[in-house]
């Protein structure tokens, strides 16, 4: 897997992925940035959330569960001193579908956390990662 990071200006950087996509990163105003894009550490959380959500959706779909949506809300704490690594990360899954069973959703989240999600394995080496979830009935969800 290859990625290229190019300095653009001030503390703005352009990430070009091996799959041909581009993502900007920028710093906060107080760090000399223009606050035009996510911070690099935010991108780490985005990667964790995307990795585990991907796993959970795929595991439930392979189990022929009628999943219609999956949202992962995350809250992270960082160390006060440099390097300001993540020390605690809470993942809250909101899984929507028809007749989803709690034990199957819980199993999918556990499999992601303990077996499949590479980001969880790496970040879990320095941070305490916790998970919880709620299930929403797709028939009861009202769209606006």
Secondary structure, DSSP 8 states (H G I E B T S, - for coil): --EEEEEEETTEEEEEETTS-EEEE---GGGT----S--HHHHHHHHHHHHHHHHHHHHHHHTT-EEEEEEEEEEEEE-SSSS--EEEEEEEEEEEEES--HHHHHHHHHHIIIII-HHHHHHTTTSEEEEEEEEEETTT----
